[in-house]
Amino acid sequence: MKDRTVIIFGNPIDAKTVRQAVKSKAKFIRKYGDDSAADYRFAAEDIPALDFIGAKKLVFSETEQPLTDNPLVVGNIRMGFGHYRISIAMASCARALGYTPYWLDLAGFDATGSKMIRSQNDLYSLGSRISQKSRLFNKLVWEPMNSEGFRQLTYNAKDQKNAELLVPILKSLPKDVPYIATHVWPSQAAVHAGMTHVVNAIPDNWPMALHLSEGAVHTVQTPFAYLGYKMMNGFAKTPLKGIPEKDLKMVGRYVDHELLVNLEEDNAKRIARAQNGRPMRFLLTVGGAGAGFDQFLAMVKHLIPCVNEGKAAVYINFGDHENVYEKMQNTLGGLSVRKFFNDYEGLKAYTQTLRENDAEGITAICDKDIFKAVYATNLLMPECDVLITKPSELAYYPIPKLFMKHIGGHEVYGAVSSQEIGDGTFECGTAKKANAMIDRLLSDPELFCHLCRRIDTLKSQGYYDGAYECVRLAAKGYAD
């Protein structure tokens, strides 16, 4: 196995950082055990919520089941909903291009590397929660770490060493199977395991060394990200050798096939609703860490009179976090809502009625099944008019977007990119600004229609074809 900690894209790593990386890996082995000699084998299970794309989940099994003809593996981890959302987009486009998508969640096993990922995720989630409660922590620790700390090449060196712990999980996979990673750890793991058809789908628009996985093809969604990674801009105090062209591709936004196939019709219906004074449909997504809860709550309160007057309808996806729904209800004193809780089939049937009928009221969605919880937003997107979200992974989806305050400095440039290409608003960092934008969208149909027309233009130019391109790159293969 090549030691990818000591030199990264031709840039030597200092001895002190290498020693720290070795100590980090050793710490996890002491804590979770050494399974480097383990012989993990896979079988596949159906994912009922994703049966329409034939996605299958890889699980450990004593009896190995070979992958079916034309397989493509999507390597991911759960870190919030974002990386799962991108993974579904990759699986969807893989299926549309004739592949059988296999879902590989590296955090979901009883293995040393999986436990390492879960512990790191727990720390990140804790930091996110504290950042929402402490302005000082957010200013002095959380924002700098997410924008500059993760940006440094030395951070990647440590991650590369820790990723070696993930190799035992992947040993039984065919080395040449097409493989798309929607987080850097699954990408690094695959490269360390000797896999040759690895695509590292970088999720954010802010270039950071955190996302580097030398030995994979790195894909980005924007020109801004391409230039930053090409030059490794700001990854160290002195200029670095950048990423070679063969290792870096700008592919466009990562979007599901199902959201693209009828997009022009979806936008035509949005424009018709706006021009005919029908209720504007707002779709809100809520994180389980409570990130942005106060702003979210202020927007819901602001929208209630609009709903009562028949000017708006509101859909809130609480994901798999019913506690956040309860917190909202307790704060608002009991809001009258239509509920789809653990009723995925009911939600699917309801969304079909929205195609031709007016929307009304406030609807809350929640599901214990993470796949259903994530995909509920996808079900509603074609039937809604405005997506209200922080500028994370959803910033790149083809629906008019109102951006609330970012969580972590790396998200800022998601809103910047969307604003510049014209399919979303600028970031509304306060409740006052967000509510003013809601009012403007409700009162200015031409502004809203402009966003819809821009999305049609961008689709015609291939801006939303990134997931298709990742599938093609993985199938083509690459090895250093």
DALIN-V408392 format. One record per residue. N is the residue number from 1. RES is the residue in one small letter. PHI is phi as a letter, one per 20 degrees, with the letter a starting at -180 (999 if undefined). D_CENTER is the distance of its C-alpha to the mean C-alpha in Angstrom with 1 decimal. Layout:
# DALIN-V408392
[[N | RES | PHI | D_CENTER] [N | RES | PHI | D_CENTER]]
This chain:
# DALIN-V408392
[[1 | m | 999 | 29.9] [2 | k | f | 29.5] [3 | d | e | 28.9] [4 | r | e | 25.9] [5 | t | e | 26.4] [6 | v | e | 29.6] [7 | i | b | 28.7] [8 | i | c | 25.4] [9 | f | l | 25.8] [10 | g | n | 29.5] [11 | n | d | 29.1] [12 | p | f | 31.0] [13 | i | d | 29.7] [14 | d | f | 32.4] [15 | a | f | 34.1] [16 | k | f | 33.2] [17 | t | f | 29.5] [18 | v | f | 30.1] [19 | r | f | 32.2] [20 | q | f | 29.6] [21 | a | f | 27.0] [22 | v | f | 29.7] [23 | k | f | 30.4] [24 | s | f | 26.8] [25 | k | f | 26.6] [26 | a | f | 30.1] [27 | k | f | 29.1] [28 | f | f | 26.4] [29 | i | f | 29.0] [30 | r | f | 31.6] [31 | k | f | 29.4] [32 | y | d | 27.9] [33 | g | n | 30.4] [34 | d | d | 30.7] [35 | d | d | 29.6] [36 | s | f | 30.0] [37 | a | e | 32.7] [38 | a | f | 30.9] [39 | d | d | 30.8] [40 | y | f | 27.7] [41 | r | c | 27.7] [42 | f | d | 25.3] [43 | a | c | 25.8] [44 | a | d | 23.5] [45 | e | d | 23.0] [46 | d | f | 22.0] [47 | i | d | 19.0] [48 | p | g | 20.8] [49 | a | f | 17.9] [50 | l | d | 16.8] [51 | d | f | 20.4] [52 | f | f | 20.3] [53 | i | d | 18.5] [54 | g | m | 20.5] [55 | a | f | 17.7] [56 | k | c | 19.4] [57 | k | e | 18.4] [58 | l | e | 20.1] [59 | v | c | 22.2] [60 | f | f | 25.0] [61 | s | b | 28.4] [62 | e | f | 32.0] [63 | t | d | 32.5] [64 | e | f | 30.3] [65 | q | d | 29.2] [66 | p | f | 28.8] [67 | l | f | 25.8] [68 | t | f | 27.0] [69 | d | g | 27.8] [70 | n | l | 25.2] [71 | p | e | 22.4] [72 | l | b | 19.0] [73 | v | e | 17.0] [74 | v | d | 13.2] [75 | g | e | 12.9] [76 | n | b | 10.1] [77 | i | c | 10.3] [78 | r | e | 9.4] [79 | m | c | 8.5] [80 | g | m | 8.1] [81 | f | d | 6.2] [82 | g | g | 2.5] [83 | h | f | 3.6] [84 | y | f | 6.0] [85 | r | f | 5.0] [86 | i | f | 4.8] [87 | s | f | 7.7] [88 | i | f | 9.4] [89 | a | f | 9.5] [90 | m | f | 11.1] [91 | a | f | 13.3] [92 | s | f | 14.4] [93 | c | f | 15.4] [94 | a | f | 17.0] [95 | r | f | 19.1] [96 | a | f | 20.0] [97 | l | e | 21.4] [98 | g | n | 23.4] [99 | y | d | 21.5] [100 | t | e | 21.1] [101 | p | e | 17.6] [102 | y | d | 17.6] [103 | w | e | 14.9] [104 | l | c | 15.4] [105 | d | e | 13.9] [106 | l | f | 15.7] [107 | a | e | 15.7] [108 | g | e | 17.4] [109 | f | d | 20.9] [110 | d | e | 24.1] [111 | a | c | 24.1] [112 | t | g | 24.5] [113 | g | f | 21.3] [114 | s | f | 19.3] [115 | k | f | 21.2] [116 | m | f | 20.5] [117 | i | f | 16.7] [118 | r | f | 17.2] [119 | s | f | 19.6] [120 | q | f | 17.3] [121 | n | f | 14.5] [122 | d | f | 17.4] [123 | l | f | 18.5] [124 | y | f | 15.3] [125 | s | f | 15.1] [126 | l | f | 18.8] [127 | g | f | 18.5] [128 | s | f | 16.0] [129 | r | f | 18.5] [130 | i | f | 21.5] [131 | s | f | 20.1] [132 | q | e | 20.2] [133 | k | d | 23.8] [134 | s | c | 25.3] [135 | r | f | 25.4] [136 | l | f | 27.2] [137 | f | f | 24.7] [138 | n | f | 21.9] [139 | k | f | 24.1] [140 | l | e | 25.6] [141 | v | c | 23.0] [142 | w | f | 19.4] [143 | e | f | 19.1] [144 | p | f | 21.1] [145 | m | f | 19.2] [146 | n | f | 15.7] [147 | s | d | 17.3] [148 | e | d | 20.2] [149 | g | f | 20.4] [150 | f | f | 17.3] [151 | r | f | 18.6] [152 | q | f | 21.8] [153 | l | f | 22.7] [154 | t | f | 24.4] [155 | y | f | 21.1] [156 | n | f | 19.9] [157 | a | g | 23.4] [158 | k | f | 23.1] [159 | d | f | 19.7] [160 | q | f | 21.4] [161 | k | f | 24.2] [162 | n | f | 22.3] [163 | a | f | 20.3] [164 | e | f | 23.8] [165 | l | f | 23.7] [166 | l | e | 21.2] [167 | v | g | 23.5] [168 | p | g | 25.6] [169 | i | f | 22.8] [170 | l | e | 22.5] [171 | k | g | 26.2] [172 | s | e | 27.1] [173 | l | f | 24.6] [174 | p | g | 26.3] [175 | k | f | 26.0] [176 | d | d | 25.5] [177 | v | f | 23.0] [178 | p | g | 20.2] [179 | y | b | 17.2] [180 | i | d | 13.6] [181 | a | d | 11.6] [182 | t | d | 7.8] [183 | h | b | 8.9] [184 | v | f | 12.2] [185 | w | f | 14.2] [186 | p | f | 14.2] [187 | s | f | 15.1] [188 | q | g | 17.8] [189 | a | f | 19.0] [190 | a | f | 19.6] [191 | v | f | 21.4] [192 | h | f | 23.5] [193 | a | e | 24.3] [194 | g | n | 25.8] [195 | m | f | 23.5] [196 | t | d | 24.1] [197 | h | c | 21.6] [198 | v | d | 18.4] [199 | v | d | 15.6] [200 | n | d | 13.3] [201 | a | e | 10.3] [202 | i | f | 9.6] [203 | p | e | 6.4] [204 | d | d | 8.6] [205 | n | e | 12.0] [206 | w | d | 14.0] [207 | p | f | 15.6] [208 | m | b | 16.0] [209 | a | f | 17.9] [210 | l | g | 15.4] [211 | h | e | 13.5] [212 | l | f | 16.8] [213 | s | b | 17.8] [214 | e | g | 21.2] [215 | g | o | 22.3] [216 | a | d | 19.2] [217 | v | e | 18.5] [218 | h | e | 15.9] [219 | t | d | 14.1] [220 | v | c | 13.1] [221 | q | e | 12.4] [222 | t | c | 15.3] [223 | p | f | 18.9] [224 | f | g | 18.4] [225 | a | f | 16.0] [226 | y | g | 18.4] [227 | l | f | 21.3] [228 | g | f | 20.0] [229 | y | f | 19.1] [230 | k | g | 22.3] [231 | m | e | 24.4] [232 | m | l | 22.4] [233 | n | f | 23.3] [234 | g | m | 23.8] [235 | f | f | 22.8] [236 | a | b | 26.4] [237 | k | f | 29.5] [238 | t | d | 31.1] [239 | p | g | 30.0] [240 | l | d | 28.3] [241 | k | f | 28.4] [242 | g | e | 25.3] [243 | i | e | 23.2] [244 | p | f | 25.5] [245 | e | g | 24.8] [246 | k | f | 24.6] [247 | d | d | 21.7] [248 | l | c | 19.6] [249 | k | c | 18.7] [250 | m | e | 17.3] [251 | v | d | 16.0] [252 | g | o | 14.5] [253 | r | f | 11.3] [254 | y | e | 9.2] [255 | v | c | 10.5] [256 | d | f | 12.1] [257 | h | g | 15.8] [258 | e | f | 16.8] [259 | l | e | 15.5] [260 | l | e | 17.4] [261 | v | f | 20.6] [262 | n | d | 22.1] [263 | l | f | 20.4] [264 | e | f | 23.8] [265 | e | f | 25.4] [266 | d | g | 22.7] [267 | n | f | 23.3] [268 | a | f | 27.1] [269 | k | f | 26.9] [270 | r | f | 25.1] [271 | i | f | 27.7] [272 | a | f | 30.5] [273 | r | f | 29.4] [274 | a | f | 29.4] [275 | q | f | 32.7] [276 | n | e | 34.4] [277 | g | m | 33.5] [278 | r | f | 31.5] [279 | p | g | 29.2] [280 | m | f | 25.9] [281 | r | e | 23.0] [282 | f | d | 20.4] [283 | l | d | 17.1] [284 | l | d | 15.7] [285 | t | d | 12.8] [286 | v | c | 13.7] [287 | g | e | 12.3] [288 | g | f | 14.5] [289 | a | f | 15.4] [290 | g | n | 17.3] [291 | a | f | 15.5] [292 | g | m | 17.1] [293 | f | f | 19.3] [294 | d | f | 22.4] [295 | q | f | 21.1] [296 | f | g | 19.6] [297 | l | f | 23.0] [298 | a | f | 24.9] [299 | m | f | 23.2] [300 | v | f | 24.0] [301 | k | g | 27.5] [302 | h | f | 27.9] [303 | l | e | 26.8] [304 | i | g | 29.3] [305 | p | f | 32.3] [306 | c | f | 30.7] [307 | v | f | 29.9] [308 | n | f | 33.5] [309 | e | e | 34.9] [310 | g | m | 33.0] [311 | k | e | 31.1] [312 | a | b | 27.6] [313 | a | c | 25.7] [314 | v | c | 22.8] [315 | y | c | 20.1] [316 | i | c | 18.1] [317 | n | e | 15.5] [318 | f | e | 16.0] [319 | g | m | 13.7] [320 | d | d | 15.8] [321 | h | d | 17.4] [322 | e | f | 20.8] [323 | n | f | 22.1] [324 | v | f | 20.2] [325 | y | f | 21.9] [326 | e | f | 25.2] [327 | k | f | 24.8] [328 | m | f | 24.5] [329 | q | f | 27.5] [330 | n | f | 29.5] [331 | t | f | 29.0] [332 | l | e | 29.8] [333 | g | n | 32.7] [334 | g | n | 31.6] [335 | l | e | 29.9] [336 | s | f | 30.9] [337 | v | c | 27.8] [338 | r | e | 27.3] [339 | k | d | 25.3] [340 | f | c | 23.3] [341 | f | d | 22.9] [342 | n | l | 22.4] [343 | d | c | 23.7] [344 | y | f | 21.2] [345 | e | f | 24.1] [346 | g | f | 25.5] [347 | l | f | 22.4] [348 | k | f | 22.3] [349 | a | f | 26.0] [350 | y | f | 25.6] [351 | t | f | 23.0] [352 | q | f | 25.5] [353 | t | f | 28.2] [354 | l | f | 26.2] [355 | r | f | 26.6] [356 | e | d | 30.2] [357 | n | d | 30.9] [358 | d | f | 30.3] [359 | a | e | 27.8] [360 | e | b | 29.1] [361 | g | m | 28.6] [362 | i | d | 25.7] [363 | t | c | 23.6] [364 | a | d | 21.6] [365 | i | c | 19.3] [366 | c | b | 18.5] [367 | d | b | 18.4] [368 | k | f | 18.9] [369 | d | f | 17.3] [370 | i | f | 13.6] [371 | f | f | 13.2] [372 | k | f | 15.2] [373 | a | f | 13.6] [374 | v | f | 10.2] [375 | y | f | 12.1] [376 | a | g | 14.5] [377 | t | f | 12.5] [378 | n | f | 12.7] [379 | l | f | 16.3] [380 | l | e | 17.1] [381 | m | g | 15.5] [382 | p | f | 18.4] [383 | e | e | 21.0] [384 | c | d | 19.9] [385 | d | d | 20.8] [386 | v | c | 18.7] [387 | l | e | 15.2] [388 | i | d | 15.4] [389 | t | b | 12.3] [390 | k | f | 11.7] [391 | p | e | 10.6] [392 | s | d | 7.0] [393 | e | f | 4.2] [394 | l | f | 7.0] [395 | a | f | 9.5] [396 | y | d | 9.6] [397 | y | e | 10.6] [398 | p | e | 14.4] [399 | i | b | 15.7] [400 | p | g | 17.7] [401 | k | c | 15.7] [402 | l | d | 17.3] [403 | f | e | 15.6] [404 | m | e | 16.6] [405 | k | f | 16.8] [406 | h | f | 14.1] [407 | i | c | 13.6] [408 | g | n | 14.1] [409 | g | f | 15.7] [410 | h | f | 13.0] [411 | e | e | 11.3] [412 | v | g | 14.6] [413 | y | f | 14.5] [414 | g | f | 11.7] [415 | a | f | 14.3] [416 | v | g | 17.0] [417 | s | f | 15.8] [418 | s | f | 15.4] [419 | q | f | 18.8] [420 | e | f | 20.4] [421 | i | e | 19.7] [422 | g | n | 20.6] [423 | d | d | 18.0] [424 | g | a | 17.3] [425 | t | e | 19.3] [426 | f | f | 19.7] [427 | e | f | 18.2] [428 | c | e | 20.5] [429 | g | f | 20.8] [430 | t | c | 23.4] [431 | a | f | 24.1] [432 | k | f | 27.1] [433 | k | f | 25.2] [434 | a | f | 22.6] [435 | n | f | 25.5] [436 | a | f | 27.4] [437 | m | f | 24.7] [438 | i | g | 24.6] [439 | d | f | 28.4] [440 | r | f | 28.3] [441 | l | f | 26.1] [442 | l | f | 28.5] [443 | s | e | 31.6] [444 | d | c | 30.7] [445 | p | g | 29.9] [446 | e | f | 30.3] [447 | l | f | 27.5] [448 | f | f | 25.2] [449 | c | f | 26.6] [450 | h | f | 26.1] [451 | l | f | 22.3] [452 | c | f | 22.6] [453 | r | f | 24.9] [454 | r | f | 22.8] [455 | i | f | 19.9] [456 | d | f | 22.6] [457 | t | f | 23.8] [458 | l | f | 20.5] [459 | k | f | 19.9] [460 | s | f | 23.5] [461 | q | e | 22.8] [462 | g | n | 19.9] [463 | y | f | 17.2] [464 | y | d | 14.7] [465 | d | e | 15.8] [466 | g | f | 13.4] [467 | a | f | 12.4] [468 | y | g | 16.1] [469 | e | f | 17.0] [470 | c | f | 14.9] [471 | v | f | 16.8] [472 | r | f | 20.0] [473 | l | f | 19.6] [474 | a | f | 19.0] [475 | a | f | 22.0] [476 | k | f | 24.1] [477 | g | n | 23.7] [478 | y | a | 24.3] [479 | a | b | 26.1] [480 | d | e | 27.4]]
